[in-house]
Structures are given as C-alpha cells and as structure tokens.
C-alpha cells in the first residue's frame, strides 16, 4: 500500500510539473482552444480496501479529507483557466470489486482527457486494448483501456461545472 501511495504521489507531482511547464511555454489563449486528443491531468485515484468505510473515516479523522459515500472529491483550479474549478476523485473500493477487472492490480488511475473520441481513435490505431465503448453522463464521458503492464485505466472527459453546481463539501 505504501508503494501505491508513493507511485500516486509521484504521478501527481510529475503531471503537475509537466502541466506547469507546458502552461509557462504556451500561449494561454492557444491552450484554451486546444482540442488535441490527450491526457490533461489526474481525474481519480481508486484502490482496494478491506473496509472502505473505515478507510474513509481514517482519512477524514487523521488527514482532514472531506469524505462522502464515494470517498473524497479534491477541488483545484485549472492552470490554463484559473476561474474554472476542476475535481479529482479519491475512492477506496471494497477489495475484490469487479470495477477494476480485467486488471488484477490493487489500484486504478483515472486520467482527465480532452477530445476522448479522438484519443480513442489514436489508441485503437496504436493497438491499445479498449475495454468498452465511450459512455456519456451529465458529468462527462468515460472509457476504459489497458496499459502495457495490465493496468486498467479509466479515461474521463469531465464536465466539471456539474460538480460545481451540485455543491457539497470538497477537499481543498
């Protein structure tokens, strides 16, 4: 579990550094209009837990996370559009949940993406295993893929305004 948390923290740090470097080098107006199919950040961190309820409560009591029945929603600002609020979902799943299948790993990462349809076309052309079709909800579009190491990855093209309009407590 410590290795998983270390990997997740390093991934978030690297993604943040890469995003900051890109935003410093590019024209903000150009970035706001960019529709290149790609990952734009981390959308969620999901991991197995023997007791998700106790795990959520431990993180609430000891680390100050605002929790609900799904875990915790972390609120942050979009680096390219600072007035826009974005979200990252942290969720412990009951050990053995089929949601991570066919991966046999203890975790799954959700990546925020833009132009999910174009990204899926590119992934198919590169021979990447696409596990399902793109599904749309009012809060965004989702699809699942497998990476070269057998990790199931969730891709999410978010509609963050839905979460903002819902209100509720978030971890900031």
MIROBA-198362 format. One record per residue (C-alpha): residue number from 1; z, y, x. Coordinates in Angstrom, 3 decimals. Example, Ala and Ser with C-alpha at 12.3 -4.5 7.8 and 13.67 -1.06 7.14 Angstrom:
2
+-----+----------+----------+----------+
| seq |       c3 |       c2 |       c1 |
+-----+----------+----------+----------+
|   1 |    7.800 |   -4.500 |   12.300 |
|   2 |    7.140 |   -1.060 |   13.670 |
+-----+----------+----------+----------+
END
This chain:
172
+-----+----------+----------+----------+
| seq |       c3 |       c2 |       c1 |
+-----+----------+----------+----------+
|   1 |    0.000 |    0.000 |    0.000 |
|   2 |    0.792 |    2.372 |    2.886 |
|   3 |   -2.685 |    1.721 |    4.301 |
|   4 |   -4.270 |    2.535 |    0.928 |
|   5 |   -2.364 |    5.822 |    0.644 |
|   6 |   -3.338 |    6.716 |    4.228 |
|   7 |   -7.014 |    5.938 |    3.512 |
|   8 |   -6.948 |    8.014 |    0.325 |
|   9 |   -5.280 |   10.990 |    2.046 |
|  10 |   -7.792 |   10.833 |    4.909 |
|  11 |  -10.690 |   10.606 |    2.437 |
|  12 |   -9.486 |   13.640 |    0.505 |
|  13 |   -8.892 |   15.596 |    3.718 |
|  14 |  -12.344 |   14.755 |    5.092 |
|  15 |  -14.026 |   15.558 |    1.778 |
|  16 |  -12.193 |   18.872 |    1.651 |
|  17 |  -13.168 |   19.717 |    5.239 |
|  18 |  -16.808 |   18.821 |    4.578 |
|  19 |  -16.857 |   20.890 |    1.389 |
|  20 |  -15.255 |   23.884 |    3.121 |
|  21 |  -17.742 |   23.683 |    5.989 |
|  22 |  -20.666 |   23.482 |    3.555 |
|  23 |  -19.410 |   26.392 |    1.445 |
|  24 |  -18.958 |   28.576 |    4.521 |
|  25 |  -22.507 |   27.903 |    5.696 |
|  26 |  -24.405 |   28.171 |    2.412 |
|  27 |  -25.165 |   30.977 |    0.029 |
|  28 |  -22.683 |   30.680 |   -2.913 |
|  29 |  -25.386 |   31.559 |   -5.449 |
|  30 |  -27.617 |   28.864 |   -3.997 |
|  31 |  -24.792 |   26.310 |   -4.234 |
|  32 |  -24.052 |   27.241 |   -7.856 |
|  33 |  -27.669 |   26.423 |   -8.780 |
|  34 |  -27.907 |   23.264 |   -6.618 |
|  35 |  -28.755 |   20.107 |   -8.590 |
|  36 |  -29.257 |   17.776 |   -5.617 |
|  37 |  -28.000 |   14.292 |   -6.589 |
|  38 |  -24.844 |   13.860 |   -4.505 |
|  39 |  -21.090 |   13.455 |   -4.388 |
|  40 |  -19.216 |   16.761 |   -4.678 |
|  41 |  -15.621 |   15.558 |   -4.304 |
|  42 |  -12.980 |   13.046 |   -5.321 |
|  43 |  -12.524 |   12.613 |   -9.063 |
|  44 |   -9.852 |    9.946 |   -9.163 |
|  45 |   -7.644 |    7.560 |   -7.257 |
|  46 |   -6.852 |    4.297 |   -9.023 |
|  47 |   -4.685 |    1.469 |   -7.677 |
|  48 |   -2.930 |   -1.676 |   -8.828 |
|  49 |    0.792 |   -1.619 |   -9.553 |
|  50 |    3.178 |   -4.358 |  -10.658 |
|  51 |    4.697 |   -1.905 |  -13.133 |
|  52 |    2.564 |    1.210 |  -13.787 |
|  53 |    5.229 |    2.832 |  -15.991 |
|  54 |    7.901 |    2.580 |  -13.299 |
|  55 |    5.414 |    3.722 |  -10.659 |
|  56 |    4.504 |    6.825 |  -12.665 |
|  57 |    8.188 |    7.585 |  -13.200 |
|  58 |    8.970 |    7.121 |   -9.484 |
|  59 |    6.232 |    9.610 |   -8.549 |
|  60 |    7.467 |   12.039 |  -11.219 |
|  61 |   11.087 |   11.891 |  -10.077 |
|  62 |   10.541 |   11.763 |   -6.328 |
|  63 |    7.282 |   13.654 |   -5.718 |
|  64 |    7.189 |   16.011 |   -8.690 |
|  65 |    3.973 |   14.765 |  -10.290 |
|  66 |    3.375 |   15.780 |  -13.901 |
|  67 |    2.736 |   12.398 |  -15.494 |
|  68 |    1.464 |   11.100 |  -18.797 |
|  69 |    0.480 |    7.659 |  -20.075 |
|  70 |   -2.638 |    7.652 |  -17.828 |
|  71 |   -0.995 |    8.862 |  -14.608 |
|  72 |   -1.344 |   12.423 |  -13.369 |
|  73 |   -4.120 |   14.976 |  -13.542 |
|  74 |   -4.313 |   17.169 |  -10.453 |
|  75 |   -5.707 |   20.648 |  -11.087 |
|  76 |   -7.656 |   22.509 |   -8.411 |
|  77 |  -10.223 |   25.291 |   -8.103 |
|  78 |  -13.913 |   24.746 |   -7.441 |
|  79 |  -14.642 |   26.088 |   -3.928 |
|  80 |  -18.067 |   27.393 |   -4.995 |
|  81 |  -16.929 |   28.798 |   -8.354 |
|  82 |  -13.250 |   29.801 |   -7.902 |
|  83 |  -12.832 |   30.740 |  -11.572 |
|  84 |  -13.624 |   27.124 |  -12.535 |
|  85 |  -10.752 |   24.633 |  -12.810 |
|  86 |  -11.517 |   21.043 |  -11.736 |
|  87 |   -9.454 |   17.878 |  -12.081 |
|  88 |   -8.633 |   14.722 |  -10.141 |
|  89 |   -7.057 |   11.779 |  -11.951 |
|  90 |   -4.365 |    9.636 |  -10.260 |
|  91 |   -3.686 |    6.380 |  -12.120 |
|  92 |   -1.704 |    3.226 |  -11.372 |
|  93 |   -3.251 |    0.249 |  -13.211 |
|  94 |   -1.451 |   -2.966 |  -14.097 |
|  95 |   -2.062 |   -5.468 |  -11.296 |
|  96 |   -4.913 |   -7.776 |  -12.301 |
|  97 |   -6.654 |   -5.241 |  -14.561 |
|  98 |  -10.288 |   -6.147 |  -15.108 |
|  99 |  -11.267 |   -2.477 |  -14.772 |
| 100 |  -11.790 |   -2.922 |  -11.011 |
| 101 |  -13.918 |   -6.105 |  -11.434 |
| 102 |  -16.021 |   -7.397 |   -9.827 |
| 103 |  -14.216 |   -5.876 |   -6.829 |
| 104 |  -11.258 |   -7.856 |   -5.541 |
| 105 |   -9.725 |   -4.781 |   -3.906 |
| 106 |   -6.389 |   -3.200 |   -4.855 |
| 107 |   -7.889 |    0.245 |   -5.435 |
| 108 |  -10.901 |    2.115 |   -6.757 |
| 109 |  -12.034 |    5.647 |   -5.979 |
| 110 |  -13.815 |    7.859 |   -8.477 |
| 111 |  -16.226 |   10.360 |   -6.939 |
| 112 |  -17.228 |   13.594 |   -8.653 |
| 113 |  -21.032 |   13.892 |   -8.605 |
| 114 |  -23.769 |   16.224 |   -9.721 |
| 115 |  -27.031 |   15.005 |  -11.272 |
| 116 |  -25.796 |   11.473 |  -11.935 |
| 117 |  -29.188 |   10.358 |  -13.263 |
| 118 |  -30.949 |   11.435 |  -10.056 |
| 119 |  -28.211 |    9.871 |   -7.940 |
| 120 |  -28.540 |    6.528 |   -9.755 |
| 121 |  -32.334 |    6.615 |   -9.224 |
| 122 |  -31.761 |    7.211 |   -5.496 |
| 123 |  -29.139 |    4.458 |   -5.307 |
| 124 |  -31.450 |    1.947 |   -7.040 |
| 125 |  -34.268 |    2.872 |   -4.632 |
| 126 |  -31.850 |    2.168 |   -1.751 |
| 127 |  -30.941 |   -1.262 |   -3.133 |
| 128 |  -27.386 |   -0.335 |   -4.149 |
| 129 |  -25.819 |   -2.572 |   -6.801 |
| 130 |  -25.472 |   -0.613 |  -10.057 |
| 131 |  -22.943 |   -2.409 |  -12.269 |
| 132 |  -23.624 |   -0.736 |  -15.606 |
| 133 |  -25.598 |    1.966 |  -17.344 |
| 134 |  -24.612 |    5.620 |  -17.365 |
| 135 |  -22.197 |    6.239 |  -20.247 |
| 136 |  -21.621 |    9.757 |  -21.613 |
| 137 |  -18.393 |   11.093 |  -23.121 |
| 138 |  -17.461 |   14.649 |  -24.034 |
| 139 |  -15.629 |   14.950 |  -20.667 |
| 140 |  -18.521 |   13.650 |  -18.542 |
| 141 |  -20.865 |   10.846 |  -17.579 |
| 142 |  -19.828 |    7.670 |  -15.742 |
| 143 |  -21.442 |    4.765 |  -13.914 |
| 144 |  -20.059 |    2.101 |  -11.576 |
| 145 |  -21.558 |    0.837 |   -8.333 |
| 146 |  -20.557 |   -1.464 |   -5.465 |
| 147 |  -20.473 |   -0.282 |   -1.870 |
| 148 |  -21.473 |   -2.421 |    1.121 |
| 149 |  -17.862 |   -3.662 |    1.546 |
| 150 |  -17.480 |   -4.905 |   -2.040 |
| 151 |  -15.527 |   -1.899 |   -3.308 |
| 152 |  -16.227 |   -0.898 |   -6.880 |
| 153 |  -16.833 |    2.841 |   -7.057 |
| 154 |  -16.772 |    4.978 |  -10.182 |
| 155 |  -19.170 |    7.944 |  -10.234 |
| 156 |  -18.312 |   10.783 |  -12.611 |
| 157 |  -20.339 |   13.845 |  -13.519 |
| 158 |  -17.476 |   15.835 |  -15.059 |
| 159 |  -17.275 |   18.369 |  -17.834 |
| 160 |  -14.017 |   19.923 |  -16.626 |
| 161 |  -13.897 |   22.503 |  -19.407 |
| 162 |  -12.955 |   19.732 |  -21.868 |
| 163 |   -9.731 |   19.071 |  -19.919 |
| 164 |   -9.028 |   22.778 |  -19.578 |
| 165 |   -9.445 |   23.245 |  -23.337 |
| 166 |   -7.156 |   20.262 |  -24.052 |
| 167 |   -4.301 |   21.929 |  -22.218 |
| 168 |   -1.323 |   19.879 |  -21.212 |
| 169 |    0.643 |   19.703 |  -18.006 |
| 170 |   -1.123 |   19.061 |  -14.709 |
| 171 |   -0.003 |   18.573 |  -11.141 |
| 172 |   -0.848 |   21.688 |   -9.145 |
+-----+----------+----------+----------+
END
